[in-house]
């Protein structure tokens, strides 16, 4: 169902990755967006849970659009502290 909506050229594709676990877990969503939008023209990425990142996990290259280049870029989301 998601593929049907995302295949429309007027649709912006939102790819979500969780930073608190290995960021390769969300690569399925990125692979699907690459199939539907090979140039990355209408894809935006969001990395969630940056405040809960494991040691050794680094989201900097992805946030600076160096790891996976998409035209609309990446946004990092940090939750409020308690």
Beta strands, then each sheet from edge to edge (+ up, - down):
strand 1: 13-18
strand 2: 43-48
strand 3: 74-76
sheet 1: 1+ 2+ 3+
end
